[in-house]
């Protein structure tokens, strides 16, 4: 079993203390037992550390202190893991109907919602057929999301993962997002090992690879990129029963990505295009952000902003950032509001909340 650095430090220091105090492996055995979640052994280890400190020999005292520190660090790490795991469970403790509502309440994305609803309906029926002893097609659950940035691809990916978990299709249902740097190593031959480690951590949940085409879009595309895709393609097939891989990125580069490896595209049977938001949808997103942060736009500010959004969306190209674009506008507005209100002596509640046309950024 591979140990993390906290377990390694604890075992290493216990082994050193074992050696300098001639404890015949007892301290080392304590460390191994603690790592195996036998918490009661920690009291025994503390006694060994205390006795070693009482010898008042500088070298032994130094090792005893290091052992105590590594024990504290180990339990601090364990506690953090428990807290994070609990938080993850609490965040994802939604019913399937609640998750469907979360999806359908997202602004815009009508085609995406329809496609995901169809996916879930299909999986529900296959589970019912399986319960009745009927044949169920062994179709892959892997997905490809294409479209411009800021169109909700990551948000939808998280919701889909939680839906699959609720349906019992994934054993854990966690969400893991990676990029090229997480998959490709700096030396020839190491990439396959790096990809295997990522896959191992993602098993039971969703592995989301944003800008997936970047894997093959550089000078090393003939070696490192191909090595990565070969290992990834194999994992898509080997672990399809308990792993969902979602690749995402711009539409045209994603087409080239699927052409870069024979058999890669066949591992995906669902391709979902995320359209750009129109001006009205962007306006709805900004109003939602404002309400969430206790701000209110004046009617005049809404009118002016909507006209600006119509112009921006009509002239937008492939680089249009959608949700990120509107978030930048909102953040500029609240900063301009702050600059304006800080000069007002004893501002009213309305003044503290209200965003006016004067708070709009000069350049969109």
MIBA-723932 format. One record per residue (C-alpha): residue number from 1; x, y, z. Coordinates in nm, 2 decimals, always signed. Last residue first. Layout:
BEGIN
+-----+--------+--------+--------+
|  nr |     px |     py |     pz |
+-----+--------+--------+--------+
| NUM |      X |      Y |      Z |
...
+-----+--------+--------+--------+
***
This chain:
BEGIN
+-----+--------+--------+--------+
|  nr |     px |     py |     pz |
+-----+--------+--------+--------+
| 364 |  -1.72 |  +4.59 |  -2.24 |
| 363 |  -1.54 |  +4.92 |  -2.19 |
| 362 |  -1.66 |  +5.20 |  -1.95 |
| 361 |  -1.76 |  +4.95 |  -1.67 |
| 360 |  -2.11 |  +5.01 |  -1.54 |
| 359 |  -2.12 |  +5.18 |  -1.20 |
| 358 |  -2.27 |  +5.50 |  -1.33 |
| 357 |  -2.57 |  +5.30 |  -1.47 |
| 356 |  -2.66 |  +5.24 |  -1.10 |
| 355 |  -2.59 |  +4.96 |  -0.85 |
| 354 |  -2.80 |  +4.99 |  -0.54 |
| 353 |  -2.72 |  +4.80 |  -0.22 |
| 352 |  -2.52 |  +5.05 |  -0.02 |
| 351 |  -2.73 |  +5.34 |  -0.15 |
| 350 |  -3.05 |  +5.16 |  -0.04 |
| 349 |  -2.92 |  +5.09 |  +0.31 |
| 348 |  -2.83 |  +5.46 |  +0.34 |
| 347 |  -2.48 |  +5.60 |  +0.31 |
| 346 |  -2.34 |  +5.78 |  +0.62 |
| 345 |  -2.11 |  +6.03 |  +0.44 |
| 344 |  -2.08 |  +5.94 |  +0.07 |
| 343 |  -1.72 |  +5.92 |  -0.07 |
| 342 |  -1.70 |  +5.55 |  +0.00 |
| 341 |  -2.02 |  +5.51 |  -0.21 |
| 340 |  -1.86 |  +5.60 |  -0.54 |
| 339 |  -1.54 |  +5.39 |  -0.52 |
| 338 |  -1.75 |  +5.10 |  -0.38 |
| 337 |  -2.00 |  +5.12 |  -0.67 |
| 336 |  -1.71 |  +5.11 |  -0.91 |
| 335 |  -1.59 |  +4.79 |  -0.74 |
| 334 |  -1.94 |  +4.65 |  -0.74 |
| 333 |  -1.97 |  +4.72 |  -1.11 |
| 332 |  -1.63 |  +4.58 |  -1.21 |
| 331 |  -1.72 |  +4.26 |  -1.03 |
| 330 |  -2.05 |  +4.24 |  -1.22 |
| 329 |  -1.89 |  +4.30 |  -1.55 |
| 328 |  -1.62 |  +4.04 |  -1.48 |
| 327 |  -1.90 |  +3.79 |  -1.39 |
| 326 |  -2.07 |  +3.87 |  -1.72 |
| 325 |  -1.76 |  +3.78 |  -1.92 |
| 324 |  -1.69 |  +3.47 |  -1.72 |
| 323 |  -2.04 |  +3.35 |  -1.79 |
| 322 |  -2.00 |  +3.40 |  -2.16 |
| 321 |  -1.62 |  +3.41 |  -2.24 |
| 320 |  -1.63 |  +3.51 |  -2.61 |
| 319 |  -1.31 |  +3.38 |  -2.77 |
| 318 |  -1.48 |  +3.21 |  -3.07 |
| 317 |  -1.64 |  +3.54 |  -3.18 |
| 316 |  -1.86 |  +3.80 |  -3.02 |
| 315 |  -2.00 |  +4.09 |  -3.23 |
| 314 |  -2.37 |  +4.02 |  -3.17 |
| 313 |  -2.31 |  +3.91 |  -2.81 |
| 312 |  -2.14 |  +4.24 |  -2.72 |
| 311 |  -2.39 |  +4.46 |  -2.89 |
| 310 |  -2.68 |  +4.29 |  -2.72 |
| 309 |  -2.49 |  +4.30 |  -2.39 |
| 308 |  -2.45 |  +4.68 |  -2.42 |
| 307 |  -2.82 |  +4.72 |  -2.48 |
| 306 |  -2.90 |  +4.51 |  -2.17 |
| 305 |  -2.65 |  +4.71 |  -1.96 |
| 304 |  -2.82 |  +5.04 |  -2.04 |
| 303 |  -3.17 |  +4.91 |  -1.96 |
| 302 |  -3.06 |  +4.73 |  -1.65 |
| 301 |  -2.87 |  +5.04 |  -1.52 |
| 300 |  -3.18 |  +5.25 |  -1.58 |
| 299 |  -3.40 |  +5.01 |  -1.39 |
| 298 |  -3.16 |  +5.03 |  -1.10 |
| 297 |  -2.96 |  +4.72 |  -1.03 |
| 296 |  -2.99 |  +4.56 |  -0.68 |
| 295 |  -2.71 |  +4.42 |  -0.47 |
| 294 |  -2.74 |  +4.17 |  -0.18 |
| 293 |  -2.47 |  +3.93 |  -0.31 |
| 292 |  -2.71 |  +3.65 |  -0.42 |
| 291 |  -2.94 |  +3.91 |  -0.57 |
| 290 |  -2.66 |  +4.06 |  -0.77 |
| 289 |  -2.54 |  +3.72 |  -0.90 |
| 288 |  -2.89 |  +3.63 |  -1.01 |
| 287 |  -2.93 |  +3.97 |  -1.18 |
| 286 |  -2.60 |  +3.90 |  -1.36 |
| 285 |  -2.71 |  +3.56 |  -1.48 |
| 284 |  -3.04 |  +3.69 |  -1.60 |
| 283 |  -2.87 |  +3.96 |  -1.80 |
| 282 |  -2.64 |  +3.70 |  -1.96 |
| 281 |  -2.96 |  +3.50 |  -2.05 |
| 280 |  -3.12 |  +3.81 |  -2.21 |
| 279 |  -2.80 |  +3.89 |  -2.41 |
| 278 |  -2.77 |  +3.53 |  -2.55 |
| 277 |  -2.56 |  +3.27 |  -2.38 |
| 276 |  -2.32 |  +3.07 |  -2.61 |
| 275 |  -2.43 |  +2.72 |  -2.69 |
| 274 |  -2.30 |  +2.41 |  -2.51 |
| 273 |  -2.27 |  +2.12 |  -2.75 |
| 272 |  -2.32 |  +1.77 |  -2.60 |
| 271 |  -2.16 |  +1.46 |  -2.73 |
| 270 |  -2.27 |  +1.12 |  -2.59 |
| 269 |  -2.13 |  +0.79 |  -2.71 |
| 268 |  -1.77 |  +0.83 |  -2.61 |
| 267 |  -1.53 |  +0.53 |  -2.62 |
| 266 |  -1.57 |  +0.53 |  -3.00 |
| 265 |  -1.40 |  +0.87 |  -3.02 |
| 264 |  -1.08 |  +0.73 |  -2.88 |
| 263 |  -1.06 |  +0.43 |  -3.11 |
| 262 |  -0.78 |  +0.56 |  -3.33 |
| 261 |  -0.61 |  +0.85 |  -3.15 |
| 260 |  -0.57 |  +1.21 |  -3.29 |
| 259 |  -0.91 |  +1.23 |  -3.46 |
| 258 |  -1.09 |  +1.28 |  -3.12 |
| 257 |  -0.86 |  +1.58 |  -3.04 |
| 256 |  -0.91 |  +1.73 |  -3.39 |
| 255 |  -1.28 |  +1.74 |  -3.33 |
| 254 |  -1.21 |  +1.89 |  -2.98 |
| 253 |  -1.01 |  +2.17 |  -3.15 |
| 252 |  -1.32 |  +2.26 |  -3.35 |
| 251 |  -1.57 |  +2.27 |  -3.06 |
| 250 |  -1.37 |  +2.44 |  -2.79 |
| 249 |  -1.32 |  +2.22 |  -2.48 |
| 248 |  -1.44 |  +1.94 |  -2.27 |
| 247 |  -1.37 |  +1.58 |  -2.18 |
| 246 |  -1.59 |  +1.40 |  -1.93 |
| 245 |  -1.47 |  +1.06 |  -1.80 |
| 244 |  -1.71 |  +0.86 |  -1.59 |
| 243 |  -1.57 |  +0.57 |  -1.39 |
| 242 |  -1.73 |  +0.27 |  -1.22 |
| 241 |  -1.84 |  +0.03 |  -1.50 |
| 240 |  -1.63 |  +0.21 |  -1.77 |
| 239 |  -1.31 |  +0.11 |  -1.59 |
| 238 |  -1.13 |  -0.10 |  -1.85 |
| 237 |  -1.27 |  +0.09 |  -2.16 |
| 236 |  -1.20 |  +0.45 |  -2.06 |
| 235 |  -0.88 |  +0.33 |  -1.90 |
| 234 |  -0.74 |  +0.20 |  -2.23 |
| 233 |  -0.82 |  +0.53 |  -2.40 |
| 232 |  -0.64 |  +0.72 |  -2.12 |
| 231 |  -0.33 |  +0.51 |  -2.15 |
| 230 |  -0.31 |  +0.55 |  -2.52 |
| 229 |  -0.40 |  +0.92 |  -2.49 |
| 228 |  -0.12 |  +0.99 |  -2.25 |
| 227 |  +0.14 |  +0.81 |  -2.46 |
| 226 |  +0.02 |  +1.00 |  -2.76 |
| 225 |  +0.06 |  +1.33 |  -2.58 |
| 224 |  +0.40 |  +1.24 |  -2.45 |
| 223 |  +0.54 |  +1.12 |  -2.78 |
| 222 |  +0.41 |  +1.26 |  -3.11 |
| 221 |  +0.23 |  +1.56 |  -2.95 |
| 220 |  +0.55 |  +1.67 |  -2.78 |
| 219 |  +0.58 |  +2.00 |  -2.96 |
| 218 |  +0.23 |  +2.10 |  -2.85 |
| 217 |  -0.14 |  +2.05 |  -2.90 |
| 216 |  -0.19 |  +1.68 |  -2.82 |
| 215 |  -0.29 |  +1.70 |  -2.45 |
| 214 |  -0.42 |  +2.05 |  -2.51 |
| 213 |  -0.72 |  +1.89 |  -2.69 |
| 212 |  -0.86 |  +1.81 |  -2.34 |
| 211 |  -0.93 |  +2.18 |  -2.27 |
| 210 |  -1.10 |  +2.06 |  -1.95 |
| 209 |  -1.06 |  +1.70 |  -1.84 |
| 208 |  -1.33 |  +1.61 |  -1.59 |
| 207 |  -1.28 |  +1.27 |  -1.41 |
| 206 |  -1.61 |  +1.17 |  -1.25 |
| 205 |  -1.64 |  +0.92 |  -0.97 |
| 204 |  -1.58 |  +0.56 |  -0.86 |
| 203 |  -1.23 |  +0.57 |  -1.00 |
| 202 |  -1.08 |  +0.92 |  -1.01 |
| 201 |  -0.78 |  +0.85 |  -0.78 |
| 200 |  -0.68 |  +0.54 |  -0.98 |
| 199 |  -0.73 |  +0.73 |  -1.31 |
| 198 |  -0.50 |  +1.00 |  -1.19 |
| 197 |  -0.23 |  +0.75 |  -1.08 |
| 196 |  -0.26 |  +0.56 |  -1.41 |
| 195 |  -0.22 |  +0.89 |  -1.60 |
| 194 |  +0.11 |  +0.96 |  -1.42 |
| 193 |  +0.24 |  +0.61 |  -1.48 |
| 192 |  +0.17 |  +0.64 |  -1.85 |
| 191 |  +0.33 |  +0.99 |  -1.86 |
| 190 |  +0.66 |  +0.86 |  -1.70 |
| 189 |  +0.79 |  +0.69 |  -2.02 |
| 188 |  +0.96 |  +1.00 |  -2.17 |
| 187 |  +1.02 |  +1.27 |  -1.92 |
| 186 |  +0.83 |  +1.58 |  -1.81 |
| 185 |  +0.51 |  +1.40 |  -1.72 |
| 184 |  +0.17 |  +1.45 |  -1.88 |
| 183 |  -0.16 |  +1.40 |  -1.70 |
| 182 |  -0.18 |  +1.67 |  -1.43 |
| 181 |  -0.01 |  +1.93 |  -1.66 |
| 180 |  -0.27 |  +1.86 |  -1.93 |
| 179 |  -0.56 |  +1.95 |  -1.71 |
| 178 |  -0.75 |  +1.78 |  -1.43 |
| 177 |  -1.08 |  +1.81 |  -1.25 |
| 176 |  -1.19 |  +1.54 |  -1.00 |
| 175 |  -1.55 |  +1.50 |  -0.89 |
| 174 |  -1.66 |  +1.24 |  -0.63 |
| 173 |  -1.95 |  +1.00 |  -0.70 |
| 172 |  -1.82 |  +0.72 |  -0.48 |
| 171 |  -1.95 |  +0.39 |  -0.61 |
| 170 |  -2.08 |  +0.53 |  -0.94 |
| 169 |  -2.39 |  +0.39 |  -1.13 |
| 168 |  -2.60 |  +0.38 |  -0.81 |
| 167 |  -2.86 |  +0.62 |  -0.95 |
| 166 |  -2.77 |  +0.87 |  -0.68 |
| 165 |  -2.40 |  +0.85 |  -0.79 |
| 164 |  -2.50 |  +0.90 |  -1.16 |
| 163 |  -2.69 |  +1.21 |  -1.06 |
| 162 |  -2.39 |  +1.34 |  -0.86 |
| 161 |  -2.17 |  +1.30 |  -1.16 |
| 160 |  -2.42 |  +1.47 |  -1.38 |
| 159 |  -2.44 |  +1.77 |  -1.15 |
| 158 |  -2.06 |  +1.81 |  -1.14 |
| 157 |  -2.04 |  +1.79 |  -1.52 |
| 156 |  -2.32 |  +2.05 |  -1.55 |
| 155 |  -2.12 |  +2.30 |  -1.34 |
| 154 |  -1.80 |  +2.22 |  -1.53 |
| 153 |  -1.96 |  +2.28 |  -1.87 |
| 152 |  -2.15 |  +2.59 |  -1.77 |
| 151 |  -2.11 |  +2.81 |  -2.08 |
| 150 |  -1.81 |  +3.01 |  -1.94 |
| 149 |  -1.57 |  +2.89 |  -2.21 |
| 148 |  -1.69 |  +2.83 |  -2.56 |
| 147 |  -1.84 |  +2.49 |  -2.67 |
| 146 |  -1.80 |  +2.12 |  -2.65 |
| 145 |  -1.88 |  +1.86 |  -2.38 |
| 144 |  -1.78 |  +1.50 |  -2.44 |
| 143 |  -1.93 |  +1.23 |  -2.22 |
| 142 |  -1.83 |  +0.89 |  -2.09 |
| 141 |  -2.12 |  +0.67 |  -1.96 |
| 140 |  -2.04 |  +0.38 |  -2.20 |
| 139 |  -2.31 |  +0.15 |  -2.32 |
| 138 |  -2.34 |  -0.21 |  -2.20 |
| 137 |  -2.70 |  -0.26 |  -2.32 |
| 136 |  -2.93 |  -0.40 |  -2.05 |
| 135 |  -3.10 |  -0.74 |  -2.11 |
| 134 |  -3.40 |  -0.81 |  -1.89 |
| 133 |  -3.39 |  -0.97 |  -1.55 |
| 132 |  -3.66 |  -0.75 |  -1.40 |
| 131 |  -3.42 |  -0.55 |  -1.19 |
| 130 |  -3.20 |  -0.50 |  -1.50 |
| 129 |  -3.50 |  -0.35 |  -1.69 |
| 128 |  -3.55 |  -0.11 |  -1.40 |
| 127 |  -3.18 |  -0.01 |  -1.41 |
| 126 |  -3.20 |  +0.03 |  -1.78 |
| 125 |  -3.50 |  +0.26 |  -1.75 |
| 124 |  -3.33 |  +0.49 |  -1.50 |
| 123 |  -3.02 |  +0.51 |  -1.72 |
| 122 |  -3.22 |  +0.61 |  -2.02 |
| 121 |  -3.42 |  +0.87 |  -1.83 |
| 120 |  -3.09 |  +1.01 |  -1.69 |
| 119 |  -2.94 |  +1.04 |  -2.04 |
| 118 |  -3.26 |  +1.20 |  -2.18 |
| 117 |  -3.26 |  +1.46 |  -1.90 |
| 116 |  -2.89 |  +1.53 |  -1.98 |
| 115 |  -2.98 |  +1.59 |  -2.35 |
| 114 |  -3.27 |  +1.81 |  -2.27 |
| 113 |  -3.07 |  +2.01 |  -2.02 |
| 112 |  -2.79 |  +2.06 |  -2.28 |
| 111 |  -3.04 |  +2.17 |  -2.55 |
| 110 |  -3.20 |  +2.43 |  -2.31 |
| 109 |  -2.87 |  +2.56 |  -2.19 |
| 108 |  -3.02 |  +2.89 |  -2.07 |
| 107 |  -2.99 |  +2.98 |  -1.70 |
| 106 |  -2.96 |  +2.68 |  -1.47 |
| 105 |  -3.28 |  +2.59 |  -1.30 |
| 104 |  -3.32 |  +2.27 |  -1.50 |
| 103 |  -2.99 |  +2.13 |  -1.36 |
| 102 |  -3.06 |  +2.22 |  -1.00 |
| 101 |  -3.41 |  +2.08 |  -1.03 |
| 100 |  -3.26 |  +1.75 |  -1.17 |
|  99 |  -3.03 |  +1.75 |  -0.87 |
|  98 |  -3.32 |  +1.79 |  -0.63 |
|  97 |  -3.51 |  +1.51 |  -0.80 |
|  96 |  -3.21 |  +1.28 |  -0.77 |
|  95 |  -3.19 |  +1.36 |  -0.40 |
|  94 |  -2.92 |  +1.58 |  -0.27 |
|  93 |  -2.64 |  +1.50 |  -0.02 |
|  92 |  -2.36 |  +1.62 |  -0.24 |
|  91 |  -2.26 |  +1.92 |  -0.03 |
|  90 |  -2.30 |  +1.73 |  +0.30 |
|  89 |  -2.09 |  +1.43 |  +0.16 |
|  88 |  -1.82 |  +1.66 |  +0.04 |
|  87 |  -1.81 |  +1.85 |  +0.38 |
|  86 |  -1.78 |  +1.52 |  +0.56 |
|  85 |  -1.50 |  +1.40 |  +0.34 |
|  84 |  -1.32 |  +1.74 |  +0.40 |
|  83 |  -1.36 |  +1.71 |  +0.77 |
|  82 |  -1.24 |  +1.35 |  +0.78 |
|  81 |  -0.94 |  +1.43 |  +0.56 |
|  80 |  -0.85 |  +1.72 |  +0.78 |
|  79 |  -0.87 |  +1.50 |  +1.09 |
|  78 |  -0.64 |  +1.25 |  +0.93 |
|  77 |  -0.39 |  +1.52 |  +0.84 |
|  76 |  -0.39 |  +1.66 |  +1.20 |
|  75 |  -0.35 |  +1.30 |  +1.32 |
|  74 |  -0.04 |  +1.26 |  +1.11 |
|  73 |  +0.10 |  +1.60 |  +1.20 |
|  72 |  +0.07 |  +1.53 |  +1.57 |
|  71 |  +0.24 |  +1.19 |  +1.52 |
|  70 |  +0.51 |  +1.36 |  +1.31 |
|  69 |  +0.57 |  +1.61 |  +1.58 |
|  68 |  +0.60 |  +1.34 |  +1.85 |
|  67 |  +0.85 |  +1.15 |  +1.64 |
|  66 |  +1.06 |  +1.47 |  +1.58 |
|  65 |  +1.06 |  +1.53 |  +1.95 |
|  64 |  +1.17 |  +1.18 |  +2.02 |
|  63 |  +1.44 |  +1.21 |  +1.75 |
|  62 |  +1.58 |  +1.52 |  +1.92 |
|  61 |  +1.56 |  +1.37 |  +2.27 |
|  60 |  +1.75 |  +1.06 |  +2.14 |
|  59 |  +2.03 |  +1.27 |  +2.00 |
|  58 |  +2.05 |  +1.50 |  +2.30 |
|  57 |  +2.04 |  +1.22 |  +2.57 |
|  56 |  +1.80 |  +1.31 |  +2.85 |
|  55 |  +1.68 |  +0.96 |  +2.90 |
|  54 |  +1.35 |  +1.11 |  +3.00 |
|  53 |  +1.28 |  +1.19 |  +2.64 |
|  52 |  +1.29 |  +0.83 |  +2.54 |
|  51 |  +1.04 |  +0.74 |  +2.82 |
|  50 |  +0.80 |  +1.01 |  +2.69 |
|  49 |  +0.83 |  +0.89 |  +2.33 |
|  48 |  +0.76 |  +0.53 |  +2.44 |
|  47 |  +0.46 |  +0.64 |  +2.64 |
|  46 |  +0.33 |  +0.84 |  +2.35 |
|  45 |  +0.35 |  +0.53 |  +2.14 |
|  44 |  +0.14 |  +0.34 |  +2.39 |
|  43 |  -0.12 |  +0.61 |  +2.38 |
|  42 |  -0.12 |  +0.61 |  +2.00 |
|  41 |  -0.21 |  +0.24 |  +2.00 |
|  40 |  -0.57 |  +0.31 |  +2.08 |
|  39 |  -0.60 |  +0.47 |  +1.74 |
|  38 |  -0.58 |  +0.15 |  +1.54 |
|  37 |  -0.64 |  +0.32 |  +1.20 |
|  36 |  -0.39 |  +0.10 |  +1.01 |
|  35 |  -0.14 |  +0.39 |  +1.02 |
|  34 |  -0.17 |  +0.36 |  +1.40 |
|  33 |  -0.08 |  -0.01 |  +1.39 |
|  32 |  +0.22 |  +0.06 |  +1.16 |
|  31 |  +0.35 |  +0.33 |  +1.40 |
|  30 |  +0.31 |  +0.11 |  +1.70 |
|  29 |  +0.50 |  -0.17 |  +1.52 |
|  28 |  +0.79 |  +0.07 |  +1.47 |
|  27 |  +0.79 |  +0.15 |  +1.84 |
|  26 |  +0.80 |  -0.22 |  +1.93 |
|  25 |  +1.07 |  -0.30 |  +1.68 |
|  24 |  +1.32 |  -0.43 |  +1.94 |
|  23 |  +1.32 |  -0.11 |  +2.15 |
|  22 |  +1.69 |  -0.05 |  +2.13 |
|  21 |  +1.64 |  +0.32 |  +2.22 |
|  20 |  +1.84 |  +0.45 |  +1.92 |
|  19 |  +1.69 |  +0.20 |  +1.67 |
|  18 |  +1.32 |  +0.23 |  +1.78 |
|  17 |  +1.35 |  +0.61 |  +1.77 |
|  16 |  +1.47 |  +0.59 |  +1.41 |
|  15 |  +1.20 |  +0.35 |  +1.32 |
|  14 |  +0.94 |  +0.57 |  +1.48 |
|  13 |  +1.08 |  +0.87 |  +1.29 |
|  12 |  +1.04 |  +0.68 |  +0.96 |
|  11 |  +0.70 |  +0.54 |  +1.03 |
|  10 |  +0.56 |  +0.89 |  +1.13 |
|   9 |  +0.73 |  +1.06 |  +0.83 |
|   8 |  +0.59 |  +0.80 |  +0.58 |
|   7 |  +0.24 |  +0.82 |  +0.72 |
|   6 |  +0.25 |  +1.20 |  +0.69 |
|   5 |  +0.40 |  +1.17 |  +0.34 |
|   4 |  +0.12 |  +0.95 |  +0.20 |
|   3 |  +0.17 |  +0.57 |  +0.20 |
|   2 |  +0.13 |  +0.34 |  -0.10 |
|   1 |  +0.00 |  +0.00 |  +0.00 |
+-----+--------+--------+--------+
***
